[in-house]
Amino acid sequence: MVLETPLLRVSRPVAACSRCRAAKVKCDGKLPACTACEKSNRASECSSTNDQFARGKERSYVATLEGRVERLEKKIAEAKARRKSSSMVMLDADSLTPRVSSGEKSRGASKPINKHAARRKEASDIDDLVSDFGLLAVNATARDFYGFTSAMSYARLILSASSKEALPSGLHKDYPPRYAATPHIQHYLNNVFSLLPAFEEVSLYASVDAVYHPENKGSAFDHWTVRFVLAISCLSQSEQRGDALYSEAVGHVSSALEYAEDVLHPGFISSIQALILLVEYAMRDPHHFDSWTLIGAASRAMVDLGIHQDPSRSVSISRAKLELRRRVYWCVYSLDRSTSLVQTRAFSFSDDSANVAYPFSTKASSAKSSPQSHVFLQSFDSALDLFKLREIQSSWYMDLFQSGRDPWKDPYPYIWKTYASMTSWLQNMPSSILPSTRNFFELELLYSYVYILSPSPRIPHINEYAQRLIVEHCIAYATNLLALISKPSSATRPPITFYDAMRAYMTGRQFVDVLARNLDLLLDPTPPNAPSHPISQEPHNDDPLAPPPEVGPPPFPSPTVPEGERIPLDPTTRVINAINDFTNILSRFGLRFGYINWRDRFQRESATLLAQLYHRSSISPIPSPPADTLQPYPSTSISWGTMSTISASTSPQPQLYPTTPPFPQQSSPSYQQQSSPFPVPGTSPYATSPFSQSQGGMDWNMKTPSPQPLPVANAPPPLPTMPLPTMPQPGEGRVRQARVYGPGLPPPGGQGGGYM
């Protein structure tokens, strides 16, 4: 019991306040002001210093108490709002006993409180108090850290840890003429800045004016910002790794890194903005920088500055500075969540440790304005929608993949509720959003659908209705993504990053895995009925404290009807076309990002299934159901009703968690091996880390022929598909090996992950 309830005692002596120390007077350390300062009428100037806080950067005792009172008042207001529809409990004037309703008496509400429960409540209150003090946003101390030597600085540490391949030496790009740079800047504003506005648009144009000034009045941060904006814009329009736009982007980055020592400093918000630009570049050029290492450094720098907590009302801060803090936090939050999801890693910080309101609260966006109407009237509706989606994704990713390994007994009420919340998010999107941005959000939604419906540590076995939904969403994802990347780069389209290639591979793998284990059921042309049980007959409860009504499974989407046809294609043909679409997508991404082995790997994994599908299509074509029996597919038209929970019937199958693509390792000595984010080896649901050492492995330098479907007697001619672009030949020398991990990827002779 002594160890369970330790004494809350402070053994460290209290240091003297600044005034007593200067006057060499004994200080008793009383708070909020010592006795000596009170006697001299200097109580308001009394501030103590100790070993933790330097002089001038003391933690304000009064501000701490005011912040605590502010949070308690907020909790009281929320409790009153929740209880406004319920009856108030009042004390009886005669007996001084609380009045208890008959329903509470019948439930035994008047029983004495258990001593153990009271002790646990007291311990919980103490933990809450300590956590509130721990999350206070204090002045950053990193500015006063002089642990770096002349040979190693903060900028060199960040660049050394995140570098993969060395940038070409001597490849520097001069600034293009102002008229040539303006289209690139506008492309960045329309496609990247509208989703991740990490700084003011006015400040960007001020940096451009300073850089292009005849007297070169630009600072190091101005050159860094303009260089990376031009580089990101060039990469967004590049069609193939190594083309003119790609080389121009690398040249701008090489020139920008000359200012790294003056820009990347700990303890400054401009340093975090510079890291955000570097992360945006690394998402489009995965060969030179590791985006996961960079976003981790940006997250730690953000927490060090206390940006993950809004300052209390007692702290005097300008509206512009508060707006900038919120912009930076939500951009870092969005990048960290998307990076962790696509690489199946742990978050850099949890949602519970942060408390930051949305930015742009004072700027009401107009439905008549759009990002193309005026350069200084950017609408931030898209950014707010992205932040809300990242919050939803963060919630279910923590619940399904990071918070435990014990399977849930009845997981589908949670799945359908999460599914409905994401669908409602898309339905509530403003109409002023650009069509290209809406296409980007629809792809994110389909990817999230597949992610939560796939097997996970919480749901190792998925039922048949979830499998049918996975197949439909994967087909829609492949169709929409291929149509999107087929547009010319000059057209307005959402930003295509390396994460899209990783999402396409993960979605295609999940599509093939689900089909290979239940082919006959998933190719049934009859639309399935949503599982349900009798709806509860209890009357509607208006009590705000009552549990929310349960959400049932979504209606099954119907396949799209091709142009010129009256009915959709048969299921076998649709699945064959989807596999070919995924192959074409990975081919195009292979040209763009230089990972063509992903296309070859997916073809090997789907060759057996594709042969079975061609054989099935040739011997027993199955007609499609009538179009009038199907429901429209677009997710924005799905209506949600009060449906019951799903039945517990499941179909046993192996655990196949969402996996990341085979990410090759870099043999450059400047790239440090990263350890697994999970503290105990083997506790990750994705087996070993992709960056851990392993013996053996396949040399990707060896040419592997792409598999072809097996010949089938009387087979119909192959379906028309889009021609695959010409693939670049592999270079000489040993190429980085691909490390793959996850229960869905069996190694060639071992448990867990391995080289494939």
N, C-alpha and C positions, 0 to 999 in steps of 0.2 A: 504493500500500500504506500510505502514511502516513495518508491520509485514511480508509482502511478500518479501521485499528487505531490510533486516537488514544491518546495517553498519558493515563492516569488520574491526573491531578495536581490538587491543590487549591492554587490560587494566593492565595486570600483569607487574610489573617492571622487567627489564632485570637484571640478576645477573652479578656480576663482573667476569672477566675471572680469570683463576687460577693464572697467574703471578701477576695481580693487587691485588688479594686477599692476596697472600702471602706477597707482599710488602706493603699492606695496602694503596694502591693508588686508588684514585677515577677512576672508569672505566665507560666510556660512553656506552659500550656495542655495539659499531658499528661492523658490519659484513662486510667482513669476518674477520677483525682484528680491535681491538680497537685503538684509537688514541695513547694511551700510548705505546702500543707494536710497533706501526709503528714508533714512534719517536726513540725508542731504537733498531730499526732494528730486532725486534723479531716478525714480523707479522706472519711468518710461524708457530710459536709456540703458537699463541693466541688461546685459547679454553675456552669457557664459560661453567659454570656449573650452574645448577638450581635444583629446588626441584624434577624435573622429572627424571633427569639423574645424577647418582652419578659421583664423580670425577674419571676420567679415562675411563668413558663410555659415553662420550658426543656424541650427534648426530653431525656428521661432516657436516658443512654447505656446504663446497666445494664438498664433496662426494654426498650430496643431489642434488646440482645443476648439477653435472656431470651425475648422474643417470637420472635426468629429461631431460637433453639434449640428452642422449643416447636413451631414449624412443621416444622423438620427432623425432630424426633422423631416427629411425626405422619406424615410421609412415610415414615420408616423402618418404622413400625408397619404402615402400609398395604402397603408392599412385602413385608414378612414375611408378612402375611396372604394376599397373592396367590400367594406362592411356597411356601406350606406343603405343597402336594401335589406339588411338584416336587423332584427330588433336589438336594442342596446341593453346590456346587462347593468342593472342598477342595484345598489345596496338597499336593503330594507331598513327603514329608520328605526324600527322597534327592536328587531333581533340582530341588526348589524350583520346579517348573513346574506350572501348574494342570492338573488332570485334566479331560480333555475327552471327552465321550461320543462314541460311534462315529457317531451321527447328525450331531453338530456337525463332526466331522472330515470327513465326506463333503460337508458344505456349505461347507467351507473356513473354519471358524471360527478357525483358528490363524494366519490371515494377519495381517501387521503392520498397525497402525492407520495410516490415511492422515494425513499432516501437516495437510492442509486440513481434514479432518474433526475432528482434535484442536483446531485453531484455532477452528473454528466452535463446537465444544462449549464451549471456554473463553469465547468471546464470549457464548454462550447463558447460561452460569453467571453471568457478570457482569451481563447484562441481568436475570436472575432476581433477583439480589441487589439491584440498583437498584430494581426494581419492588416488591420487598418493603418497602423503606424508603419508597417513594413512597406505598404504600397504608396506612401506619401511621395509626391514628386518633389525632390530636393534638388539643390543646385548640383550640377555635375562636378565631379572631382577629377575627371579625366584630363582636364586642361592643365592641372598641376602635376601630372604624372610625367616624370623625367626618367623613365626606366629604359628608354631607347638610347642606343649608342649612335655614334656618327655613321657606323656601317649599316645599321638597321633602324629604319624609321617605321612609323605606322603605315605610311603609304607602301613602302617596300614589303612590309609584312602582309598586307592585304593582297597586293598584286602577286606576290610569290605563292601564297596559299591558293589563290584562285586561278592561276595560270595553268594552261595545258600545253598547247603548242606555242612556241615562241613566235612573236610577230616577225614578219620579214624585216631584216635589217636594211636600213636605208630607204624604206618605202614611206615617204612622207608626202602628203598632199597639200598643195597650196590652197588657200581659200578661193573658191570660184568667184566670178564676178557677182555683184549683188543681184543682178537680174536673173542669173542662173541659180543662185542660192534660194531665192524667194519661193519658187515652186516646191523645193524640198522642205522648206520650213512649213509651208502651208500643208503639205502632205503629212508631216508629222503632227501638226495640230489637228487635222481632221481625223486621223486614224489611230494615233497613239495618245496624244495629249487629252483627247476627249474622254478617254477611259482612265488615264492615270495622270491627273493634273498635279504633279508634285511641286509646281511653282506657279507664280502668277504669269499670265501671258504677257502682261506689260513688261515684266522683268526680262522675259525672253527677248522681246524686241529691243529693250534697252541694251541687252548684251550684244545683240546684232549690230546696233548702231555704234556701240563702243568699239567693236572689233573692226568694223569697216570704216571707222573714222580715219581721215587722212593722217592724223597724228598718233594713231594706234593707242587710244586711251583705254583699251580693254584690260581688265584685270585677269588674273589667272583663272578665276571662276567663270568669267565671261568667255574666255577661249575654250575652257573645258565644256561649257554648256553648248556653245554653238557647234563645236566639233562633233560632239556626240549626237546632237540633233541631226546634223547632216549625215552622220554615219548610220544612224538608225533609219532615217528616211531612205537612204540608198539601199540598205539591206532589205527594207520592206518592199522595194520595187525590183530587187534582183530576182532573176529567174533560175540561175544556176551558180553554184559555187565556183568562183574563178572568173566570172564574167567581168565586164568593165565596171558595173555598179558595185560589185563585191570588192574589187580591188580599190575602188575609190573610198569605200567605207573603211577598209583596213588602213588606208593611208591617213584618213582623218583621225582614226583612233591612235595610230602611232604618233601623230603630232600632238594629240591631246594628252597622252601620257607624259609628255615633257613637263606638264604642269601638275603632275600628281603630288609632288612634295608640298606644293603650295595650296592644294585643294583638299587633300585627304588628311584632315587633322581631327583627332578625337575631341569631343566636347563642343562641336559646332554643328548647327543644323544644316549649314551649307554642305558639310561633308556627307551627311546622309542623302541630301539631294543629288550629290555627285555619284554616290553609290547606286542610287535608284537608276540613274542614266546608264551606269555601267551594267546593271542587271538587265535592263531593257536591251542593251546591245548583246549581252551574252545569251539571251533567249533566242537571238537570231543568228548568232555565230558560236555554236557550241564547241568548236574545235580550239578556240583560243582561251576562253574563260569558262569557269564553272559557275553557273548561276546560283546553285544551292549554297556554295561557300560565300558568295557575295551577299545574298539576301540574309544569310545568317549574321554576317558582319554588320550589315545595316540594321538588323533587328536589335543586336546587342548595343550598338551605338544609340539607337532610339531609346531603349530602356535606360541606358546610362544618363541620358538627358532628361528622363522623366516625361517624355512626350506621350507615353502610354497611359498617362493620367491627366485629365483636365485639371487645371489649377482651381483651387477653391475661390469663392467669391471675395474672400478677404485679400487675395493677392491681386495687386494692381498690374494689369496686363492690357496692352492695347488690342483692339479688335483685329487689326491686321496681323499681329504676331500670333494671336490665338487661332486665326484662320489658317495661317501657315503651318502651325503645329498640327492642326487637324488634317490638313492636306497630306502632310508627310506621313503621319501615322497611318491613315487609311490606304495610302499607296503602298507602304511597306507591308501592311496587313494583307492586302490583296495579292501582292507578289509572293509573300511567304506562303499563303494558303494554296495558291495555284501550283507553286513549286513542290510543296510537300505532297499534294494529292497526286500529281503526275509522276513523282518519283517514289511514292509510297514511303515517305519518311515522316518523322515526328515534326511537329510545329516548333518554331523557335521560341514562341511564348504562347501561353494559353489565353483563352477569351476571358476567364475569370480574373486574370491579373491586370486587365486593361479596363479603362472607363473613359472613353472619348466619344463625344457627340459627333454626329455627321457634320462635315463642312458645308459651306454654301447655304447656310440656314437663312441668311439675310438677302440672298439673291434669288428671287423667284423667277424661274425660267418661264419664258413666254412660249406658247404653243406655235406662235407665228414665226419665231426665230429658229434658225438652224445653224449648225457650224459653218455652213457655206454662205450665210447671208452677209456676215460682216466679221472681219478678223478679230475685232474686240468684243464680239457678242457670242462667245462660245457658250453653248448650253452644257450644263453639267448633269443633266438628267441621266445620261448614259453612265457616267462615273458613279452616281448614287445607286443606280440599278446594279452595277457590278459589285459595289461594296455590300449591298444587301444579299446578293447571291453568294458571295464569299462567306458571309456569316452563316447562311444556311448550310453550305458545304462544310464549313468548319465544324458545325454542330454534329451532323451525322457522321462525319469522318472520325471524330473523337469517340462517338458512341459505338460505332461499329468496328473500328480497327485499332483504336489506341487506348480505350478505357478498360479493357479486360479481355480474357480469352474464354470465359465460360459461356457456352451457348445459351441463348434465351429459349424458354419453353414455348412462348407464343410471340414471335417477333413481328408478325405482319401487321398488327395494329400500329406499331411504330413506323414500319415501312410505308404503309399507305398514308399515314398522317404526314410524313416527310415528303412523300410523292405529291400529295395535294398542296402542301405549302410551296413547293417549287413551281407547280403549275399555276397556282394563284399569283405567284410573283410575276410570271410572264404575262398573265392576263391583265394585271394592274399596271403594266408598263405604259408610259404616256405615248400618245399618238404622234408626238413631235419627233420621236427618235428616228434616225436615219434607217432606211431599209437594210443597208449593209451591216449596221450595228445590230439590228434585230436578228439578222441571219447568224451573226456571231453568238448572240445570246441563245438562239434556238439550238445551235450546235452544243453549247455548254449545257443546256438543259437535257438534251438527248444523252450526252456523255454522263451526266449525273444520274439519269435514270438507270443506265446500264450499270453504273458503279454501285448504287445502293441495292439493286436487285441481284447482283452477283454474289456468289458465296463469300462469306467473311467469317472471322472467328466467332462472331455472335450468331451467325446463321450459316452453319456449315452445309446444310442441305436446303435447297430451294424447291418450292413446290412447282407444279406443272404450269399454273397460271403465270407465275413469275418468269418461267422459262419462255413461254409464248411472248410475253412482253419484251423480254431481252431480244428475241429474234426480230421482232417488228422494229424496235428502236435501233438496233444495229443496222438494219436495212435502210431505214430513213437517214441514219447518220452517214452512211457511206454515200448515199445518193446526194444528199445536200452538200457534203464536204467536197465531193468530186466536182459538182457544179460550181462551187465557190472558187476552188483553186484553178479551175479552167478559165476563169475570166482573165483578161489581160491585166498586167500590173498597173497600167495607167487608169483603169477603172476604179471607182470608189468601192472598196471592199474592206472588210475588217482585217486587222493586222494578223498575218500568218507568222507564227513563231515555231521554234523547234518543239515546243510543247504540243502543238497540233500533230506533229509527226508521232510523238510518243502516245498521244491519246488515240490516234488512228490505229497504231499497232496493238495497243491494249484492247480496244474495242473489237478489232478483227480477231484477235486471239480468243476473246471471250465468246464471240459469235461462233467460231469453229468448235470450241470446246463444248458448248451447250448442244449444238447440233449433233456432234459425234456421239453423244451419250443418250439421245432420245430422238432419233431421226424420224421415226414413223409418227410419233405423236406431234412433233413440231411441224411436220409437213401436212398435217390434216387441214383440208381446205375449209372445214366448218369452223366458224368463229367460236371460241370457247366462252362459256358462261362464267361470269365473275363469281368466285366462291363467296358464300355468305351464310349466316344463320338467322333464325327469326329475330326480327327487330324488337328491342325491349319496349314493353307497353307502359313504362313509367311516364308520368306526365312531365312536361317540360319544366325545368327548374330555372327560375330567374336569379338564384343566388349566385353572385359573382365568384364565391369561393367554391362552388360546386365543380367537380371535374368536368373538363370539356367533353362534348359528345364524341364518340368514336367515329372515325372516318373509315369507310370501306374501300375496297379495291377500285381502281379506276376502270372506266369502260374500255373494252378492247378496241384499239384503233384499227381502222380498215386500211388496206393497201391502196396506194394511189393508182389511178387509172392512166395508162400511157396515152399520149396524144394520138388522136385518131382511132382509139379503141373505146368500146362501150363497157367492157368489163376488165378487171385487172388480170395480170398474168397469173398462171398457176403457181402454187407455192414453190415447186421445185425450180422452175425457171427464175423466179424472183431470188431465190437463195443463190443460184449459180451466178446471176448477174451481180449480186452483192459481193460475192467472193472475188469476182473479176474487178469490181470497183475498188475493193480494198487493195488488190494487187496494183492497180493503176495509181491509186493514191500514194502508196508506198514508193512506187517508181518515181513519181514526180517529186516527192519529198526527198528521195534519195539523191536526185539531181540537185535539188536546192540546198540540202544540208550535208551531202557527202556520205550518207550512210546507206548505200545501196544494198548492203548485206541484209538489211531488214526485209527488203522485198524478196530476196532469195530464201530467207528463213521462213517467211510466211508461206511462200509457195510450197516449200517442203512440208510444212505442217498441215497444209490444207490439200495436198495432192490426193491422199487416199479418200477423203470426203468428197472431193470434186469428182473423182472417178465414179464413186457410188452414185452421186447425183446425176451424172451423165447417163449412167446405166439405167437408173430409175426413170429418167425422163424418156429414154428410148423404148422401154418395154411397157410402161404403164403410165401414160400421161393422165394426170388428174385434172379435171376441169375446175375452174375457179367458181366460187359461189356467186350467186346473183348479186349485182351491185346494190339492189334495193334492200338487201338484208344486212348491209355493212354500215358502220357509222363513219362519219368523216374523220380523217386522221389528224388534222392540225391540232396541236396540243392546246392552242389558245381557245378552241371551241369546246373543250371538255368541261362539262358541268359537274359540280361536286354536290352530292346529296348526303343525307345522314344515313349511311349504310353501316352494317354491322361488321364485326371482325371476321377475319378469314378462318376457314376451317384448318385444323391442324394436320390435314393429310399432306404428306410430303413424299417425294420420290427419292430414295437413297441414291447418292452419287458421291464420287470422290470430292474432296475439298479442293476447289480451284479458286483461289483468291485473285483479285485483280493484280496483275503483274506489270512491271515496267518493261520497256523494250530492252534488248541486249545492248547495254551502253558500253562501248569499248573503253578500255583503259588506255591512258596515255603513258608512253614510255619515257617522256621527258623527265629529267631529274628535278626540274623545278616544280613538278606537280606532286604534292605530298599525298600519301595514301590516307584516306579518310576512314575512321572507325565507324562501326555501326552505331546508329542513334539509340539502340536499345542496350541498357547496361549489362544484362546477362545474356551471353551468347545462347542462341537457340530459342529465346523468348519471342522473337519477332515472328509474326504470321507469314512473313515472306522469307523465312529461313535465314541464310547468311547474308551478310552485307555484300553489295556488288563491288565494293572496294577492298574486300579482304583478300588475302593471299590464298592461292590454291595451286595444287600441283597439276601439271599437265594442261591440256586444252588444245583446241583446234586452231590452227594458224589460218586467219582470215585471208592471208595472202594467197592461199591456194584457190584456184578457180573451181568453183562448184557449179555444174550445169543446173539450170533451173528445171525442176521436175515438170513433166507434162502428164496430162490424164492418160490413164491406161486405155489401150485400144478396145473398143467394144463393137461387137458384131451389129451391123445394121444401125449404127449410131447416127443420129441426125447431124447435119453440119453444125459446126460450132456457132454459138450465138455471136452476133456482132458486138464487138467491144471497141473501145477507143484504142488507137494504136499506142503502144508503149514507146516513150522517147528513147533515143539511143543512150545507153549507159556508158559512163566514163570508165576507162580501163584502170585497174588498180596500179598504184605506184610500185616502185621497186623497194626492196627492203622489207623488214618485218613490220606489219601493221598492228595496231593495237588490238588486243584480244577482247572478245565480248564476254562480259561476266553477266550471267543471268541468274536470278534468284526467284524463288516462289514455289509453293507446292504445285502450281500448275505447270511448272517447267521441270520435268524429270531430268536429272543430270546423267551423263553417260557413264555411270558406274559409281554412284555414291548417293548419300542422302543430302537433302537440302539443295542449295544452289551449286552451280558449277559452270565451267566454261562450256559453251555450246558451239 
